[in-house]
Amino acid sequence: MSRLAMWWRASCEISDLTRDREQEARVLDEMAVRLQPGPWAIAALFHRRAPGATDAAEASATMENQPPPNAEEARP
């Protein structure tokens, strides 16, 4: 029984450490904007997020559009 508890704890910790929270925030934002909320999706619109979850999603979206700082030096 203790091995099962240890396996469960380790697998939960691994899945928590490997989660991509920024992608989850982007998916929730897209769902709230693009899908028509039905009775099953209204709770997702009011889902409480971690304080920096939306900031990280916005920062990563703006970073994708900007060139790297040394883009001129990297060009051949």
PyMOL Python script that loads the backbone (N, CA, C, O; Angstrom):
from pymol import cmd

cmd.read_pdbstr("""\
ATOM      1  N   MET A   1       0.821  -1.194   0.000  1.00  0.00           N
ATOM      2  CA  MET A   1       0.000   0.000   0.000  1.00  0.00           C
ATOM      3  C   MET A   1       0.869   1.264   0.000  1.00  0.00           C
ATOM      4  O   MET A   1       0.532   2.255  -0.648  1.00  0.00           O
ATOM      5  N   SER A   2       1.974   1.221   0.722  1.00  0.00           N
ATOM      6  CA  SER A   2       2.840   2.400   0.769  1.00  0.00           C
ATOM      7  C   SER A   2       3.513   2.639  -0.583  1.00  0.00           C
ATOM      8  O   SER A   2       3.766   3.785  -0.957  1.00  0.00           O
ATOM      9  N   ARG A   3       3.804   1.561  -1.316  1.00  0.00           N
ATOM     10  CA  ARG A   3       4.380   1.730  -2.652  1.00  0.00           C
ATOM     11  C   ARG A   3       3.392   2.402  -3.593  1.00  0.00           C
ATOM     12  O   ARG A   3       3.774   3.242  -4.408  1.00  0.00           O
ATOM     13  N   LEU A   4       2.145   2.039  -3.480  1.00  0.00           N
ATOM     14  CA  LEU A   4       1.112   2.654  -4.307  1.00  0.00           C
ATOM     15  C   LEU A   4       0.975   4.140  -3.980  1.00  0.00           C
ATOM     16  O   LEU A   4       0.840   4.967  -4.883  1.00  0.00           O
ATOM     17  N   ALA A   5       1.008   4.474  -2.704  1.00  0.00           N
ATOM     18  CA  ALA A   5       0.921   5.882  -2.298  1.00  0.00           C
ATOM     19  C   ALA A   5       2.133   6.662  -2.794  1.00  0.00           C
ATOM     20  O   ALA A   5       1.997   7.797  -3.251  1.00  0.00           O
ATOM     21  N   MET A   6       3.321   6.057  -2.706  1.00  0.00           N
ATOM     22  CA  MET A   6       4.524   6.737  -3.172  1.00  0.00           C
ATOM     23  C   MET A   6       4.476   6.918  -4.695  1.00  0.00           C
ATOM     24  O   MET A   6       4.850   7.976  -5.200  1.00  0.00           O
ATOM     25  N   TRP A   7       4.018   5.895  -5.432  1.00  0.00           N
ATOM     26  CA  TRP A   7       3.902   6.002  -6.886  1.00  0.00           C
ATOM     27  C   TRP A   7       2.920   7.104  -7.267  1.00  0.00           C
ATOM     28  O   TRP A   7       3.188   7.900  -8.167  1.00  0.00           O
ATOM     29  N   TRP A   8       1.781   7.144  -6.576  1.00  0.00           N
ATOM     30  CA  TRP A   8       0.773   8.164  -6.883  1.00  0.00           C
ATOM     31  C   TRP A   8       1.318   9.570  -6.617  1.00  0.00           C
ATOM     32  O   TRP A   8       1.126  10.474  -7.431  1.00  0.00           O
ATOM     33  N   ARG A   9       1.991   9.754  -5.490  1.00  0.00           N
ATOM     34  CA  ARG A   9       2.556  11.053  -5.149  1.00  0.00           C
ATOM     35  C   ARG A   9       3.610  11.473  -6.170  1.00  0.00           C
ATOM     36  O   ARG A   9       3.644  12.630  -6.590  1.00  0.00           O
ATOM     37  N   ALA A  10       4.465  10.542  -6.567  1.00  0.00           N
ATOM     38  CA  ALA A  10       5.517  10.856  -7.543  1.00  0.00           C
ATOM     39  C   ALA A  10       4.927  11.181  -8.909  1.00  0.00           C
ATOM     40  O   ALA A  10       5.383  12.113  -9.571  1.00  0.00           O
ATOM     41  N   SER A  11       3.923  10.429  -9.338  1.00  0.00           N
ATOM     42  CA  SER A  11       3.337  10.705 -10.654  1.00  0.00           C
ATOM     43  C   SER A  11       2.596  12.037 -10.654  1.00  0.00           C
ATOM     44  O   SER A  11       2.620  12.746 -11.660  1.00  0.00           O
ATOM     45  N   CYS A  12       1.946  12.391  -9.562  1.00  0.00           N
ATOM     46  CA  CYS A  12       1.284  13.699  -9.470  1.00  0.00           C
ATOM     47  C   CYS A  12       2.307  14.829  -9.492  1.00  0.00           C
ATOM     48  O   CYS A  12       2.090  15.857 -10.133  1.00  0.00           O
ATOM     49  N   GLU A  13       3.413  14.637  -8.797  1.00  0.00           N
ATOM     50  CA  GLU A  13       4.448  15.669  -8.767  1.00  0.00           C
ATOM     51  C   GLU A  13       5.092  15.841 -10.142  1.00  0.00           C
ATOM     52  O   GLU A  13       5.359  16.966 -10.562  1.00  0.00           O
ATOM     53  N   ILE A  14       5.341  14.740 -10.842  1.00  0.00           N
ATOM     54  CA  ILE A  14       5.939  14.818 -12.178  1.00  0.00           C
ATOM     55  C   ILE A  14       4.998  15.522 -13.138  1.00  0.00           C
ATOM     56  O   ILE A  14       5.426  16.383 -13.906  1.00  0.00           O
ATOM     57  N   SER A  15       3.722  15.165 -13.104  1.00  0.00           N
ATOM     58  CA  SER A  15       2.779  15.816 -14.022  1.00  0.00           C
ATOM     59  C   SER A  15       2.623  17.295 -13.686  1.00  0.00           C
ATOM     60  O   SER A  15       2.430  18.113 -14.585  1.00  0.00           O
ATOM     61  N   ASP A  16       2.702  17.646 -12.410  1.00  0.00           N
ATOM     62  CA  ASP A  16       2.598  19.055 -12.031  1.00  0.00           C
ATOM     63  C   ASP A  16       3.831  19.842 -12.475  1.00  0.00           C
ATOM     64  O   ASP A  16       3.712  20.998 -12.883  1.00  0.00           O
ATOM     65  N   LEU A  17       5.001  19.234 -12.399  1.00  0.00           N
ATOM     66  CA  LEU A  17       6.230  19.921 -12.794  1.00  0.00           C
ATOM     67  C   LEU A  17       6.347  20.070 -14.308  1.00  0.00           C
ATOM     68  O   LEU A  17       6.983  21.008 -14.787  1.00  0.00           O
ATOM     69  N   THR A  18       5.746  19.165 -15.060  1.00  0.00           N
ATOM     70  CA  THR A  18       5.880  19.208 -16.517  1.00  0.00           C
ATOM     71  C   THR A  18       4.697  19.884 -17.202  1.00  0.00           C
ATOM     72  O   THR A  18       4.626  19.895 -18.431  1.00  0.00           O
ATOM     73  N   ARG A  19       3.777  20.444 -16.439  1.00  0.00           N
ATOM     74  CA  ARG A  19       2.637  21.144 -17.034  1.00  0.00           C
ATOM     75  C   ARG A  19       3.086  22.434 -17.688  1.00  0.00           C
ATOM     76  O   ARG A  19       3.981  23.116 -17.189  1.00  0.00           O
ATOM     77  N   ASP A  20       2.471  22.761 -18.790  1.00  0.00           N
ATOM     78  CA  ASP A  20       2.741  24.025 -19.468  1.00  0.00           C
ATOM     79  C   ASP A  20       1.606  24.982 -19.109  1.00  0.00           C
ATOM     80  O   ASP A  20       0.577  25.017 -19.783  1.00  0.00           O
ATOM     81  N   ARG A  21       1.800  25.742 -18.060  1.00  0.00           N
ATOM     82  CA  ARG A  21       0.740  26.620 -17.562  1.00  0.00           C
ATOM     83  C   ARG A  21       0.429  27.757 -18.532  1.00  0.00           C
ATOM     84  O   ARG A  21      -0.712  28.215 -18.605  1.00  0.00           O
ATOM     85  N   GLU A  22       1.430  28.210 -19.272  1.00  0.00           N
ATOM     86  CA  GLU A  22       1.187  29.279 -20.247  1.00  0.00           C
ATOM     87  C   GLU A  22       0.269  28.795 -21.361  1.00  0.00           C
ATOM     88  O   GLU A  22      -0.617  29.524 -21.807  1.00  0.00           O
ATOM     89  N   GLN A  23       0.486  27.553 -21.811  1.00  0.00           N
ATOM     90  CA  GLN A  23      -0.379  27.016 -22.856  1.00  0.00           C
ATOM     91  C   GLN A  23      -1.796  26.814 -22.325  1.00  0.00           C
ATOM     92  O   GLN A  23      -2.765  27.061 -23.044  1.00  0.00           O
ATOM     93  N   GLU A  24      -1.926  26.373 -21.091  1.00  0.00           N
ATOM     94  CA  GLU A  24      -3.255  26.213 -20.507  1.00  0.00           C
ATOM     95  C   GLU A  24      -3.982  27.550 -20.450  1.00  0.00           C
ATOM     96  O   GLU A  24      -5.177  27.618 -20.735  1.00  0.00           O
ATOM     97  N   ALA A  25      -3.271  28.613 -20.086  1.00  0.00           N
ATOM     98  CA  ALA A  25      -3.890  29.938 -20.028  1.00  0.00           C
ATOM     99  C   ALA A  25      -4.309  30.398 -21.417  1.00  0.00           C
ATOM    100  O   ALA A  25      -5.378  30.987 -21.578  1.00  0.00           O
ATOM    101  N   ARG A  26      -3.466  30.133 -22.433  1.00  0.00           N
ATOM    102  CA  ARG A  26      -3.827  30.518 -23.805  1.00  0.00           C
ATOM    103  C   ARG A  26      -5.045  29.752 -24.291  1.00  0.00           C
ATOM    104  O   ARG A  26      -5.915  30.325 -24.947  1.00  0.00           O
ATOM    105  N   VAL A  27      -5.118  28.458 -23.978  1.00  0.00           N
ATOM    106  CA  VAL A  27      -6.263  27.647 -24.401  1.00  0.00           C
ATOM    107  C   VAL A  27      -7.534  28.138 -23.728  1.00  0.00           C
ATOM    108  O   VAL A  27      -8.577  28.231 -24.376  1.00  0.00           O
ATOM    109  N   LEU A  28      -7.467  28.453 -22.444  1.00  0.00           N
ATOM    110  CA  LEU A  28      -8.651  28.961 -21.750  1.00  0.00           C
ATOM    111  C   LEU A  28      -9.087  30.304 -22.317  1.00  0.00           C
ATOM    112  O   LEU A  28     -10.286  30.560 -22.437  1.00  0.00           O
ATOM    113  N   ASP A  29      -8.133  31.170 -22.668  1.00  0.00           N
ATOM    114  CA  ASP A  29      -8.482  32.456 -23.271  1.00  0.00           C
ATOM    115  C   ASP A  29      -9.141  32.266 -24.632  1.00  0.00           C
ATOM    116  O   ASP A  29     -10.143  32.915 -24.932  1.00  0.00           O
ATOM    117  N   GLU A  30      -8.588  31.384 -25.453  1.00  0.00           N
ATOM    118  CA  GLU A  30      -9.169  31.127 -26.773  1.00  0.00           C
ATOM    119  C   GLU A  30     -10.565  30.534 -26.640  1.00  0.00           C
ATOM    120  O   GLU A  30     -11.471  30.879 -27.398  1.00  0.00           O
ATOM    121  N   MET A  31     -10.731  29.637 -25.669  1.00  0.00           N
ATOM    122  CA  MET A  31     -12.035  29.025 -25.469  1.00  0.00           C
ATOM    123  C   MET A  31     -13.062  30.076 -25.067  1.00  0.00           C
ATOM    124  O   MET A  31     -14.202  30.046 -25.530  1.00  0.00           O
ATOM    125  N   ALA A  32     -12.660  30.997 -24.214  1.00  0.00           N
ATOM    126  CA  ALA A  32     -13.588  32.025 -23.752  1.00  0.00           C
ATOM    127  C   ALA A  32     -13.965  32.977 -24.876  1.00  0.00           C
ATOM    128  O   ALA A  32     -15.078  33.503 -24.894  1.00  0.00           O
ATOM    129  N   VAL A  33     -13.050  33.207 -25.816  1.00  0.00           N
ATOM    130  CA  VAL A  33     -13.305  34.167 -26.887  1.00  0.00           C
ATOM    131  C   VAL A  33     -14.004  33.514 -28.072  1.00  0.00           C
ATOM    132  O   VAL A  33     -14.960  34.079 -28.605  1.00  0.00           O
ATOM    133  N   ARG A  34     -13.554  32.349 -28.491  1.00  0.00           N
ATOM    134  CA  ARG A  34     -14.019  31.762 -29.747  1.00  0.00           C
ATOM    135  C   ARG A  34     -15.241  30.871 -29.611  1.00  0.00           C
ATOM    136  O   ARG A  34     -16.065  30.829 -30.525  1.00  0.00           O
ATOM    137  N   LEU A  35     -15.384  30.172 -28.526  1.00  0.00           N
ATOM    138  CA  LEU A  35     -16.504  29.248 -28.385  1.00  0.00           C
ATOM    139  C   LEU A  35     -17.713  29.952 -27.801  1.00  0.00           C
ATOM    140  O   LEU A  35     -17.582  30.867 -26.987  1.00  0.00           O
ATOM    141  N   GLN A  36     -18.872  29.526 -28.215  1.00  0.00           N
ATOM    142  CA  GLN A  36     -20.083  30.061 -27.613  1.00  0.00           C
ATOM    143  C   GLN A  36     -20.290  29.321 -26.297  1.00  0.00           C
ATOM    144  O   GLN A  36     -20.437  28.099 -26.288  1.00  0.00           O
ATOM    145  N   PRO A  37     -20.300  30.043 -25.203  1.00  0.00           N
ATOM    146  CA  PRO A  37     -20.411  29.349 -23.921  1.00  0.00           C
ATOM    147  C   PRO A  37     -21.794  28.750 -23.724  1.00  0.00           C
ATOM    148  O   PRO A  37     -22.814  29.427 -23.856  1.00  0.00           O
ATOM    149  N   GLY A  38     -21.799  27.506 -23.417  1.00  0.00           N
ATOM    150  CA  GLY A  38     -23.033  26.826 -23.062  1.00  0.00           C
ATOM    151  C   GLY A  38     -23.050  26.618 -21.564  1.00  0.00           C
ATOM    152  O   GLY A  38     -22.153  27.085 -20.862  1.00  0.00           O
ATOM    153  N   PRO A  39     -24.044  25.934 -21.072  1.00  0.00           N
ATOM    154  CA  PRO A  39     -24.110  25.712 -19.617  1.00  0.00           C
ATOM    155  C   PRO A  39     -22.899  24.953 -19.089  1.00  0.00           C
ATOM    156  O   PRO A  39     -22.539  25.101 -17.921  1.00  0.00           O
ATOM    157  N   TRP A  40     -22.268  24.144 -19.931  1.00  0.00           N
ATOM    158  CA  TRP A  40     -21.116  23.364 -19.500  1.00  0.00           C
ATOM    159  C   TRP A  40     -19.824  24.182 -19.512  1.00  0.00           C
ATOM    160  O   TRP A  40     -18.850  23.788 -18.872  1.00  0.00           O
ATOM    161  N   ALA A  41     -19.794  25.308 -20.222  1.00  0.00           N
ATOM    162  CA  ALA A  41     -18.556  26.080 -20.361  1.00  0.00           C
ATOM    163  C   ALA A  41     -18.572  27.390 -19.594  1.00  0.00           C
ATOM    164  O   ALA A  41     -17.566  28.099 -19.572  1.00  0.00           O
ATOM    165  N   ILE A  42     -19.683  27.726 -18.968  1.00  0.00           N
ATOM    166  CA  ILE A  42     -19.751  29.001 -18.256  1.00  0.00           C
ATOM    167  C   ILE A  42     -18.769  29.021 -17.090  1.00  0.00           C
ATOM    168  O   ILE A  42     -18.186  30.064 -16.791  1.00  0.00           O
ATOM    169  N   ALA A  43     -18.583  27.897 -16.439  1.00  0.00           N
ATOM    170  CA  ALA A  43     -17.638  27.850 -15.318  1.00  0.00           C
ATOM    171  C   ALA A  43     -16.220  28.149 -15.791  1.00  0.00           C
ATOM    172  O   ALA A  43     -15.440  28.740 -15.044  1.00  0.00           O
ATOM    173  N   ALA A  44     -15.870  27.758 -17.009  1.00  0.00           N
ATOM    174  CA  ALA A  44     -14.520  28.014 -17.520  1.00  0.00           C
ATOM    175  C   ALA A  44     -14.286  29.499 -17.754  1.00  0.00           C
ATOM    176  O   ALA A  44     -13.150  29.966 -17.666  1.00  0.00           O
ATOM    177  N   LEU A  45     -15.336  30.242 -18.049  1.00  0.00           N
ATOM    178  CA  LEU A  45     -15.175  31.677 -18.250  1.00  0.00           C
ATOM    179  C   LEU A  45     -14.819  32.391 -16.952  1.00  0.00           C
ATOM    180  O   LEU A  45     -14.140  33.418 -16.968  1.00  0.00           O
ATOM    181  N   PHE A  46     -15.277  31.847 -15.835  1.00  0.00           N
ATOM    182  CA  PHE A  46     -15.020  32.465 -14.533  1.00  0.00           C
ATOM    183  C   PHE A  46     -13.974  31.695 -13.743  1.00  0.00           C
ATOM    184  O   PHE A  46     -13.871  31.853 -12.526  1.00  0.00           O
ATOM    185  N   HIS A  47     -13.202  30.869 -14.424  1.00  0.00           N
ATOM    186  CA  HIS A  47     -12.176  30.054 -13.782  1.00  0.00           C
ATOM    187  C   HIS A  47     -11.130  30.956 -13.135  1.00  0.00           C
ATOM    188  O   HIS A  47     -10.574  31.835 -13.793  1.00  0.00           O
ATOM    189  N   ARG A  48     -10.867  30.743 -11.872  1.00  0.00           N
ATOM    190  CA  ARG A  48      -9.870  31.539 -11.157  1.00  0.00           C
ATOM    191  C   ARG A  48      -8.484  31.027 -11.512  1.00  0.00           C
ATOM    192  O   ARG A  48      -8.209  29.832 -11.404  1.00  0.00           O
ATOM    193  N   ARG A  49      -7.616  31.932 -11.934  1.00  0.00           N
ATOM    194  CA  ARG A  49      -6.271  31.557 -12.356  1.00  0.00           C
ATOM    195  C   ARG A  49      -5.236  32.087 -11.379  1.00  0.00           C
ATOM    196  O   ARG A  49      -5.511  32.946 -10.541  1.00  0.00           O
ATOM    197  N   ALA A  50      -4.046  31.545 -11.518  1.00  0.00           N
ATOM    198  CA  ALA A  50      -2.927  32.043 -10.721  1.00  0.00           C
ATOM    199  C   ALA A  50      -2.655  33.489 -11.124  1.00  0.00           C
ATOM    200  O   ALA A  50      -2.929  33.858 -12.266  1.00  0.00           O
ATOM    201  N   PRO A  51      -2.126  34.321 -10.228  1.00  0.00           N
ATOM    202  CA  PRO A  51      -1.941  35.741 -10.524  1.00  0.00           C
ATOM    203  C   PRO A  51      -1.138  36.016 -11.785  1.00  0.00           C
ATOM    204  O   PRO A  51      -1.474  36.951 -12.513  1.00  0.00           O
ATOM    205  N   GLY A  52      -0.103  35.256 -12.078  1.00  0.00           N
ATOM    206  CA  GLY A  52       0.719  35.541 -13.239  1.00  0.00           C
ATOM    207  C   GLY A  52       0.363  34.747 -14.477  1.00  0.00           C
ATOM    208  O   GLY A  52       1.071  34.846 -15.480  1.00  0.00           O
ATOM    209  N   ALA A  53      -0.702  33.963 -14.453  1.00  0.00           N
ATOM    210  CA  ALA A  53      -1.008  33.082 -15.587  1.00  0.00           C
ATOM    211  C   ALA A  53      -1.348  33.869 -16.838  1.00  0.00           C
ATOM    212  O   ALA A  53      -0.843  33.552 -17.915  1.00  0.00           O
ATOM    213  N   THR A  54      -2.188  34.884 -16.725  1.00  0.00           N
ATOM    214  CA  THR A  54      -2.558  35.643 -17.920  1.00  0.00           C
ATOM    215  C   THR A  54      -1.421  36.554 -18.345  1.00  0.00           C
ATOM    216  O   THR A  54      -1.249  36.803 -19.538  1.00  0.00           O
ATOM    217  N   ASP A  55      -0.640  37.059 -17.396  1.00  0.00           N
ATOM    218  CA  ASP A  55       0.502  37.901 -17.748  1.00  0.00           C
ATOM    219  C   ASP A  55       1.520  37.106 -18.559  1.00  0.00           C
ATOM    220  O   ASP A  55       2.089  37.616 -19.524  1.00  0.00           O
ATOM    221  N   ALA A  56       1.744  35.858 -18.164  1.00  0.00           N
ATOM    222  CA  ALA A  56       2.706  35.030 -18.885  1.00  0.00           C
ATOM    223  C   ALA A  56       2.211  34.737 -20.292  1.00  0.00           C
ATOM    224  O   ALA A  56       3.003  34.719 -21.234  1.00  0.00           O
ATOM    225  N   ALA A  57       0.920  34.510 -20.447  1.00  0.00           N
ATOM    226  CA  ALA A  57       0.378  34.234 -21.781  1.00  0.00           C
ATOM    227  C   ALA A  57       0.487  35.464 -22.665  1.00  0.00           C
ATOM    228  O   ALA A  57       0.802  35.344 -23.849  1.00  0.00           O
ATOM    229  N   GLU A  58       0.232  36.646 -22.115  1.00  0.00           N
ATOM    230  CA  GLU A  58       0.330  37.871 -22.908  1.00  0.00           C
ATOM    231  C   GLU A  58       1.781  38.165 -23.265  1.00  0.00           C
ATOM    232  O   GLU A  58       2.071  38.600 -24.380  1.00  0.00           O
ATOM    233  N   ALA A  59       2.691  37.930 -22.329  1.00  0.00           N
ATOM    234  CA  ALA A  59       4.104  38.199 -22.585  1.00  0.00           C
ATOM    235  C   ALA A  59       4.645  37.259 -23.651  1.00  0.00           C
ATOM    236  O   ALA A  59       5.416  37.680 -24.513  1.00  0.00           O
ATOM    237  N   SER A  60       4.247  35.983 -23.601  1.00  0.00           N
ATOM    238  CA  SER A  60       4.755  35.051 -24.605  1.00  0.00           C
ATOM    239  C   SER A  60       4.179  35.368 -25.976  1.00  0.00           C
ATOM    240  O   SER A  60       4.858  35.165 -26.982  1.00  0.00           O
ATOM    241  N   ALA A  61       2.944  35.860 -26.044  1.00  0.00           N
ATOM    242  CA  ALA A  61       2.351  36.208 -27.339  1.00  0.00           C
ATOM    243  C   ALA A  61       3.055  37.413 -27.947  1.00  0.00           C
ATOM    244  O   ALA A  61       3.258  37.458 -29.161  1.00  0.00           O
ATOM    245  N   THR A  62       3.431  38.389 -27.127  1.00  0.00           N
ATOM    246  CA  THR A  62       4.123  39.558 -27.672  1.00  0.00           C
ATOM    247  C   THR A  62       5.569  39.227 -28.004  1.00  0.00           C
ATOM    248  O   THR A  62       6.140  39.814 -28.923  1.00  0.00           O
ATOM    249  N   MET A  63       6.164  38.308 -27.280  1.00  0.00           N
ATOM    250  CA  MET A  63       7.545  37.938 -27.553  1.00  0.00           C
ATOM    251  C   MET A  63       7.668  37.191 -28.879  1.00  0.00           C
ATOM    252  O   MET A  63       8.708  37.263 -29.533  1.00  0.00           O
ATOM    253  N   GLU A  64       6.604  36.468 -29.287  1.00  0.00           N
ATOM    254  CA  GLU A  64       6.662  35.720 -30.536  1.00  0.00           C
ATOM    255  C   GLU A  64       6.736  36.657 -31.734  1.00  0.00           C
ATOM    256  O   GLU A  64       7.290  36.286 -32.768  1.00  0.00           O
ATOM    257  N   ASN A  65       6.193  37.854 -31.617  1.00  0.00           N
ATOM    258  CA  ASN A  65       6.158  38.795 -32.728  1.00  0.00           C
ATOM    259  C   ASN A  65       7.414  39.647 -32.825  1.00  0.00           C
ATOM    260  O   ASN A  65       7.637  40.291 -33.850  1.00  0.00           O
ATOM    261  N   GLN A  66       8.229  39.666 -31.796  1.00  0.00           N
ATOM    262  CA  GLN A  66       9.415  40.511 -31.788  1.00  0.00           C
ATOM    263  C   GLN A  66      10.636  39.706 -32.213  1.00  0.00           C
ATOM    264  O   GLN A  66      10.754  38.535 -31.853  1.00  0.00           O
ATOM    265  N   PRO A  67      11.547  40.311 -32.970  1.00  0.00           N
ATOM    266  CA  PRO A  67      12.777  39.594 -33.328  1.00  0.00           C
ATOM    267  C   PRO A  67      13.687  39.482 -32.108  1.00  0.00           C
ATOM    268  O   PRO A  67      13.549  40.257 -31.162  1.00  0.00           O
ATOM    269  N   PRO A  68      14.605  38.534 -32.119  1.00  0.00           N
ATOM    270  CA  PRO A  68      15.542  38.433 -31.005  1.00  0.00           C
ATOM    271  C   PRO A  68      16.384  39.700 -30.907  1.00  0.00           C
ATOM    272  O   PRO A  68      16.514  40.421 -31.897  1.00  0.00           O
ATOM    273  N   PRO A  69      16.958  39.990 -29.746  1.00  0.00           N
ATOM    274  CA  PRO A  69      17.699  41.232 -29.556  1.00  0.00           C
ATOM    275  C   PRO A  69      18.864  41.399 -30.522  1.00  0.00           C
ATOM    276  O   PRO A  69      19.159  42.523 -30.928  1.00  0.00           O
ATOM    277  N   ASN A  70      19.524  40.329 -30.895  1.00  0.00           N
ATOM    278  CA  ASN A  70      20.679  40.442 -31.785  1.00  0.00           C
ATOM    279  C   ASN A  70      20.356  39.867 -33.164  1.00  0.00           C
ATOM    280  O   ASN A  70      21.181  39.160 -33.743  1.00  0.00           O
ATOM    281  N   ALA A  71      19.178  40.159 -33.694  1.00  0.00           N
ATOM    282  CA  ALA A  71      18.757  39.608 -34.980  1.00  0.00           C
ATOM    283  C   ALA A  71      19.629  40.117 -36.116  1.00  0.00           C
ATOM    284  O   ALA A  71      19.898  39.380 -37.065  1.00  0.00           O
ATOM    285  N   GLU A  72      20.071  41.354 -36.036  1.00  0.00           N
ATOM    286  CA  GLU A  72      20.908  41.915 -37.098  1.00  0.00           C
ATOM    287  C   GLU A  72      22.262  41.209 -37.155  1.00  0.00           C
ATOM    288  O   GLU A  72      22.812  41.002 -38.237  1.00  0.00           O
ATOM    289  N   GLU A  73      22.790  40.845 -36.005  1.00  0.00           N
ATOM    290  CA  GLU A  73      24.078  40.164 -35.969  1.00  0.00           C
ATOM    291  C   GLU A  73      23.957  38.727 -36.457  1.00  0.00           C
ATOM    292  O   GLU A  73      24.921  38.173 -36.987  1.00  0.00           O
ATOM    293  N   ALA A  74      22.786  38.114 -36.288  1.00  0.00           N
ATOM    294  CA  ALA A  74      22.607  36.713 -36.646  1.00  0.00           C
ATOM    295  C   ALA A  74      22.391  36.517 -38.141  1.00  0.00           C
ATOM    296  O   ALA A  74      22.549  35.402 -38.638  1.00  0.00           O
ATOM    297  N   ARG A  75      22.037  37.562 -38.863  1.00  0.00           N
ATOM    298  CA  ARG A  75      21.799  37.423 -40.301  1.00  0.00           C
ATOM    299  C   ARG A  75      23.115  37.225 -41.046  1.00  0.00           C
ATOM    300  O   ARG A  75      24.117  37.857 -40.714  1.00  0.00           O
ATOM    301  N   PRO A  76      23.118  36.339 -42.064  1.00  0.00           N
ATOM    302  CA  PRO A  76      24.366  36.098 -42.817  1.00  0.00           C
ATOM    303  C   PRO A  76      24.673  37.197 -43.800  1.00  0.00           C
ATOM    304  O   PRO A  76      25.683  37.134 -44.501  1.00  0.00           O
TER     305      PRO A  76
END
""", "prot")
cmd.dss("prot")
cmd.show_as("cartoon", "prot")
cmd.util.cbc("prot")
cmd.orient("prot")
